[in-house]
Amino acid sequence: VFTKPNDRADAYRMIAMYSGRTHSVLSGVALISNKQTLTFCEQSQVTFIDLSAEEIESYLATNEPYDKAGAYGIQGIGSIFIEKINGCYFNVVGLPLAKLDTLLKKFGVSIV
């Protein structure tokens, strides 16, 4: 489980672990009312390109990784490292919106 990196070395370690590999991003969501509770877990797979030490160092210098769980932002500069994504893009960003909207409708609420 990767949280926000503690420091530059921790961020480097995380990004280096992704290099040339696929990892899973999971988001758990719970909707609770007086009458019911609905929960789900969304999973997406993200594949990184092979990264050189110089590419990782350059990314760390942008300061983007330090406030992101997993040390990268798929919606930011980190997107250049993504070879492919299997699953919900918004799950990787942080909240699986389509599935959330489906469950909200069961509560009689719609985003739009």
PyMOL commands that place a pseudoatom at each C-alpha (Angstrom):
pseudoatom trace, name=CA, resn=VAL, resi=1, chain=A, elem=C, hetatm=0, pos=[0.000, 0.000, 0.000]
pseudoatom trace, name=CA, resn=PHE, resi=2, chain=A, elem=C, hetatm=0, pos=[1.466, 3.326, -1.059]
pseudoatom trace, name=CA, resn=THR, resi=3, chain=A, elem=C, hetatm=0, pos=[0.475, 6.535, 0.686]
pseudoatom trace, name=CA, resn=LYS, resi=4, chain=A, elem=C, hetatm=0, pos=[1.922, 9.977, 0.068]
pseudoatom trace, name=CA, resn=PRO, resi=5, chain=A, elem=C, hetatm=0, pos=[5.725, 9.764, 0.072]
pseudoatom trace, name=CA, resn=ASN, resi=6, chain=A, elem=C, hetatm=0, pos=[7.517, 10.751, 3.269]
pseudoatom trace, name=CA, resn=ASP, resi=7, chain=A, elem=C, hetatm=0, pos=[10.409, 12.394, 1.431]
pseudoatom trace, name=CA, resn=ARG, resi=8, chain=A, elem=C, hetatm=0, pos=[12.335, 12.460, -1.852]
pseudoatom trace, name=CA, resn=ALA, resi=9, chain=A, elem=C, hetatm=0, pos=[13.908, 9.039, -1.265]
pseudoatom trace, name=CA, resn=ASP, resi=10, chain=A, elem=C, hetatm=0, pos=[10.509, 7.501, -0.573]
pseudoatom trace, name=CA, resn=ALA, resi=11, chain=A, elem=C, hetatm=0, pos=[9.052, 9.080, -3.725]
pseudoatom trace, name=CA, resn=TYR, resi=12, chain=A, elem=C, hetatm=0, pos=[12.004, 7.816, -5.756]
pseudoatom trace, name=CA, resn=ARG, resi=13, chain=A, elem=C, hetatm=0, pos=[11.529, 4.301, -4.362]
pseudoatom trace, name=CA, resn=MET, resi=14, chain=A, elem=C, hetatm=0, pos=[7.840, 4.287, -5.329]
pseudoatom trace, name=CA, resn=ILE, resi=15, chain=A, elem=C, hetatm=0, pos=[8.334, 5.577, -8.875]
pseudoatom trace, name=CA, resn=ALA, resi=16, chain=A, elem=C, hetatm=0, pos=[11.244, 3.186, -9.446]
pseudoatom trace, name=CA, resn=MET, resi=17, chain=A, elem=C, hetatm=0, pos=[9.026, 0.278, -8.363]
pseudoatom trace, name=CA, resn=TYR, resi=18, chain=A, elem=C, hetatm=0, pos=[6.454, 1.202, -11.042]
pseudoatom trace, name=CA, resn=SER, resi=19, chain=A, elem=C, hetatm=0, pos=[9.038, 1.386, -13.836]
pseudoatom trace, name=CA, resn=GLY, resi=20, chain=A, elem=C, hetatm=0, pos=[8.206, -1.118, -16.587]
pseudoatom trace, name=CA, resn=ARG, resi=21, chain=A, elem=C, hetatm=0, pos=[5.518, -2.754, -14.451]
pseudoatom trace, name=CA, resn=THR, resi=22, chain=A, elem=C, hetatm=0, pos=[1.762, -2.783, -13.892]
pseudoatom trace, name=CA, resn=HIS, resi=23, chain=A, elem=C, hetatm=0, pos=[0.279, -1.968, -10.517]
pseudoatom trace, name=CA, resn=SER, resi=24, chain=A, elem=C, hetatm=0, pos=[-3.264, -1.863, -9.145]
pseudoatom trace, name=CA, resn=VAL, resi=25, chain=A, elem=C, hetatm=0, pos=[-5.039, 1.199, -7.799]
pseudoatom trace, name=CA, resn=LEU, resi=26, chain=A, elem=C, hetatm=0, pos=[-7.941, 0.471, -5.460]
pseudoatom trace, name=CA, resn=SER, resi=27, chain=A, elem=C, hetatm=0, pos=[-10.524, 2.906, -4.114]
pseudoatom trace, name=CA, resn=GLY, resi=28, chain=A, elem=C, hetatm=0, pos=[-13.054, 1.962, -1.465]
pseudoatom trace, name=CA, resn=VAL, resi=29, chain=A, elem=C, hetatm=0, pos=[-16.307, 3.910, -1.249]
pseudoatom trace, name=CA, resn=ALA, resi=30, chain=A, elem=C, hetatm=0, pos=[-19.131, 3.723, 1.297]
pseudoatom trace, name=CA, resn=LEU, resi=31, chain=A, elem=C, hetatm=0, pos=[-22.492, 5.465, 0.962]
pseudoatom trace, name=CA, resn=ILE, resi=32, chain=A, elem=C, hetatm=0, pos=[-24.479, 5.540, 4.183]
pseudoatom trace, name=CA, resn=SER, resi=33, chain=A, elem=C, hetatm=0, pos=[-27.992, 6.788, 4.904]
pseudoatom trace, name=CA, resn=ASN, resi=34, chain=A, elem=C, hetatm=0, pos=[-30.471, 6.168, 7.701]
pseudoatom trace, name=CA, resn=LYS, resi=35, chain=A, elem=C, hetatm=0, pos=[-31.964, 3.291, 5.693]
pseudoatom trace, name=CA, resn=GLN, resi=36, chain=A, elem=C, hetatm=0, pos=[-29.081, 1.625, 3.899]
pseudoatom trace, name=CA, resn=THR, resi=37, chain=A, elem=C, hetatm=0, pos=[-25.360, 1.283, 3.406]
pseudoatom trace, name=CA, resn=LEU, resi=38, chain=A, elem=C, hetatm=0, pos=[-23.790, 0.571, 0.034]
pseudoatom trace, name=CA, resn=THR, resi=39, chain=A, elem=C, hetatm=0, pos=[-20.096, -0.111, -0.445]
pseudoatom trace, name=CA, resn=PHE, resi=40, chain=A, elem=C, hetatm=0, pos=[-17.804, -0.949, -3.318]
pseudoatom trace, name=CA, resn=CYS, resi=41, chain=A, elem=C, hetatm=0, pos=[-14.150, -1.221, -4.225]
pseudoatom trace, name=CA, resn=GLU, resi=42, chain=A, elem=C, hetatm=0, pos=[-12.977, -0.152, -7.680]
pseudoatom trace, name=CA, resn=GLN, resi=43, chain=A, elem=C, hetatm=0, pos=[-9.741, -1.525, -9.149]
pseudoatom trace, name=CA, resn=SER, resi=44, chain=A, elem=C, hetatm=0, pos=[-7.732, -0.168, -12.081]
pseudoatom trace, name=CA, resn=GLN, resi=45, chain=A, elem=C, hetatm=0, pos=[-4.406, -1.374, -13.473]
pseudoatom trace, name=CA, resn=VAL, resi=46, chain=A, elem=C, hetatm=0, pos=[-1.787, 1.177, -14.511]
pseudoatom trace, name=CA, resn=THR, resi=47, chain=A, elem=C, hetatm=0, pos=[1.242, 0.219, -16.615]
pseudoatom trace, name=CA, resn=PHE, resi=48, chain=A, elem=C, hetatm=0, pos=[4.339, 2.416, -16.546]
pseudoatom trace, name=CA, resn=ILE, resi=49, chain=A, elem=C, hetatm=0, pos=[6.975, 2.651, -19.259]
pseudoatom trace, name=CA, resn=ASP, resi=50, chain=A, elem=C, hetatm=0, pos=[10.564, 1.781, -18.345]
pseudoatom trace, name=CA, resn=LEU, resi=51, chain=A, elem=C, hetatm=0, pos=[12.070, 4.801, -16.609]
pseudoatom trace, name=CA, resn=SER, resi=52, chain=A, elem=C, hetatm=0, pos=[15.683, 5.857, -16.330]
pseudoatom trace, name=CA, resn=ALA, resi=53, chain=A, elem=C, hetatm=0, pos=[17.097, 7.252, -13.105]
pseudoatom trace, name=CA, resn=GLU, resi=54, chain=A, elem=C, hetatm=0, pos=[17.330, 10.633, -14.849]
pseudoatom trace, name=CA, resn=GLU, resi=55, chain=A, elem=C, hetatm=0, pos=[13.634, 10.589, -15.755]
pseudoatom trace, name=CA, resn=ILE, resi=56, chain=A, elem=C, hetatm=0, pos=[12.668, 9.781, -12.171]
pseudoatom trace, name=CA, resn=GLU, resi=57, chain=A, elem=C, hetatm=0, pos=[14.943, 12.536, -10.825]
pseudoatom trace, name=CA, resn=SER, resi=58, chain=A, elem=C, hetatm=0, pos=[13.479, 15.039, -13.305]
pseudoatom trace, name=CA, resn=TYR, resi=59, chain=A, elem=C, hetatm=0, pos=[9.960, 14.121, -12.228]
pseudoatom trace, name=CA, resn=LEU, resi=60, chain=A, elem=C, hetatm=0, pos=[10.851, 14.481, -8.550]
pseudoatom trace, name=CA, resn=ALA, resi=61, chain=A, elem=C, hetatm=0, pos=[12.214, 17.961, -9.315]
pseudoatom trace, name=CA, resn=THR, resi=62, chain=A, elem=C, hetatm=0, pos=[8.726, 19.060, -10.461]
pseudoatom trace, name=CA, resn=ASN, resi=63, chain=A, elem=C, hetatm=0, pos=[7.488, 18.621, -6.854]
pseudoatom trace, name=CA, resn=GLU, resi=64, chain=A, elem=C, hetatm=0, pos=[4.326, 16.937, -8.200]
pseudoatom trace, name=CA, resn=PRO, resi=65, chain=A, elem=C, hetatm=0, pos=[4.882, 13.573, -6.457]
pseudoatom trace, name=CA, resn=TYR, resi=66, chain=A, elem=C, hetatm=0, pos=[4.976, 14.770, -2.868]
pseudoatom trace, name=CA, resn=ASP, resi=67, chain=A, elem=C, hetatm=0, pos=[1.274, 15.419, -2.279]
pseudoatom trace, name=CA, resn=LYS, resi=68, chain=A, elem=C, hetatm=0, pos=[0.029, 12.382, -4.207]
pseudoatom trace, name=CA, resn=ALA, resi=69, chain=A, elem=C, hetatm=0, pos=[-0.705, 8.933, -2.881]
pseudoatom trace, name=CA, resn=GLY, resi=70, chain=A, elem=C, hetatm=0, pos=[1.644, 6.627, -4.737]
pseudoatom trace, name=CA, resn=ALA, resi=71, chain=A, elem=C, hetatm=0, pos=[3.939, 9.561, -5.624]
pseudoatom trace, name=CA, resn=TYR, resi=72, chain=A, elem=C, hetatm=0, pos=[2.505, 10.318, -9.069]
pseudoatom trace, name=CA, resn=GLY, resi=73, chain=A, elem=C, hetatm=0, pos=[-0.327, 12.271, -10.620]
pseudoatom trace, name=CA, resn=ILE, resi=74, chain=A, elem=C, hetatm=0, pos=[-1.881, 10.553, -13.625]
pseudoatom trace, name=CA, resn=GLN, resi=75, chain=A, elem=C, hetatm=0, pos=[-3.734, 13.805, -14.326]
pseudoatom trace, name=CA, resn=GLY, resi=76, chain=A, elem=C, hetatm=0, pos=[-0.497, 15.825, -14.330]
pseudoatom trace, name=CA, resn=ILE, resi=77, chain=A, elem=C, hetatm=0, pos=[3.087, 15.519, -15.475]
pseudoatom trace, name=CA, resn=GLY, resi=78, chain=A, elem=C, hetatm=0, pos=[3.177, 11.895, -14.301]
pseudoatom trace, name=CA, resn=SER, resi=79, chain=A, elem=C, hetatm=0, pos=[0.878, 11.019, -17.210]
pseudoatom trace, name=CA, resn=ILE, resi=80, chain=A, elem=C, hetatm=0, pos=[3.872, 10.914, -19.569]
pseudoatom trace, name=CA, resn=PHE, resi=81, chain=A, elem=C, hetatm=0, pos=[5.032, 7.728, -17.824]
pseudoatom trace, name=CA, resn=ILE, resi=82, chain=A, elem=C, hetatm=0, pos=[1.779, 5.828, -18.328]
pseudoatom trace, name=CA, resn=GLU, resi=83, chain=A, elem=C, hetatm=0, pos=[1.861, 3.256, -21.122]
pseudoatom trace, name=CA, resn=LYS, resi=84, chain=A, elem=C, hetatm=0, pos=[-1.725, 2.122, -20.542]
pseudoatom trace, name=CA, resn=ILE, resi=85, chain=A, elem=C, hetatm=0, pos=[-4.528, 1.968, -18.039]
pseudoatom trace, name=CA, resn=ASN, resi=86, chain=A, elem=C, hetatm=0, pos=[-7.011, -0.852, -17.651]
pseudoatom trace, name=CA, resn=GLY, resi=87, chain=A, elem=C, hetatm=0, pos=[-10.102, 0.284, -15.789]
pseudoatom trace, name=CA, resn=CYS, resi=88, chain=A, elem=C, hetatm=0, pos=[-11.470, 3.591, -14.593]
pseudoatom trace, name=CA, resn=TYR, resi=89, chain=A, elem=C, hetatm=0, pos=[-9.179, 6.585, -15.120]
pseudoatom trace, name=CA, resn=PHE, resi=90, chain=A, elem=C, hetatm=0, pos=[-11.052, 8.560, -12.457]
pseudoatom trace, name=CA, resn=ASN, resi=91, chain=A, elem=C, hetatm=0, pos=[-10.369, 5.791, -9.960]
pseudoatom trace, name=CA, resn=VAL, resi=92, chain=A, elem=C, hetatm=0, pos=[-6.656, 6.434, -10.438]
pseudoatom trace, name=CA, resn=VAL, resi=93, chain=A, elem=C, hetatm=0, pos=[-7.202, 10.171, -10.027]
pseudoatom trace, name=CA, resn=GLY, resi=94, chain=A, elem=C, hetatm=0, pos=[-8.990, 9.444, -6.757]
pseudoatom trace, name=CA, resn=LEU, resi=95, chain=A, elem=C, hetatm=0, pos=[-12.718, 8.792, -7.107]
pseudoatom trace, name=CA, resn=PRO, resi=96, chain=A, elem=C, hetatm=0, pos=[-14.479, 6.357, -9.480]
pseudoatom trace, name=CA, resn=LEU, resi=97, chain=A, elem=C, hetatm=0, pos=[-17.216, 8.744, -10.585]
pseudoatom trace, name=CA, resn=ALA, resi=98, chain=A, elem=C, hetatm=0, pos=[-19.302, 6.521, -12.887]
pseudoatom trace, name=CA, resn=LYS, resi=99, chain=A, elem=C, hetatm=0, pos=[-19.699, 3.793, -10.276]
pseudoatom trace, name=CA, resn=LEU, resi=100, chain=A, elem=C, hetatm=0, pos=[-20.362, 6.400, -7.582]
pseudoatom trace, name=CA, resn=ASP, resi=101, chain=A, elem=C, hetatm=0, pos=[-23.123, 7.944, -9.688]
pseudoatom trace, name=CA, resn=THR, resi=102, chain=A, elem=C, hetatm=0, pos=[-24.688, 4.504, -10.209]
pseudoatom trace, name=CA, resn=LEU, resi=103, chain=A, elem=C, hetatm=0, pos=[-24.832, 3.952, -6.443]
pseudoatom trace, name=CA, resn=LEU, resi=104, chain=A, elem=C, hetatm=0, pos=[-26.058, 7.467, -5.711]
pseudoatom trace, name=CA, resn=LYS, resi=105, chain=A, elem=C, hetatm=0, pos=[-29.038, 6.785, -7.965]
pseudoatom trace, name=CA, resn=LYS, resi=106, chain=A, elem=C, hetatm=0, pos=[-29.996, 3.952, -5.604]
pseudoatom trace, name=CA, resn=PHE, resi=107, chain=A, elem=C, hetatm=0, pos=[-30.245, 6.653, -2.923]
pseudoatom trace, name=CA, resn=GLY, resi=108, chain=A, elem=C, hetatm=0, pos=[-32.408, 8.754, -5.255]
pseudoatom trace, name=CA, resn=VAL, resi=109, chain=A, elem=C, hetatm=0, pos=[-29.575, 11.193, -5.994]
pseudoatom trace, name=CA, resn=SER, resi=110, chain=A, elem=C, hetatm=0, pos=[-27.984, 11.942, -9.358]
pseudoatom trace, name=CA, resn=ILE, resi=111, chain=A, elem=C, hetatm=0, pos=[-24.850, 13.943, -10.080]
pseudoatom trace, name=CA, resn=VAL, resi=112, chain=A, elem=C, hetatm=0, pos=[-26.519, 15.421, -13.169]
for i in range(1, 112): cmd.bond("trace and resi %d" % i, "trace and resi %d" % (i + 1))
show_as sticks, trace
zoom trace
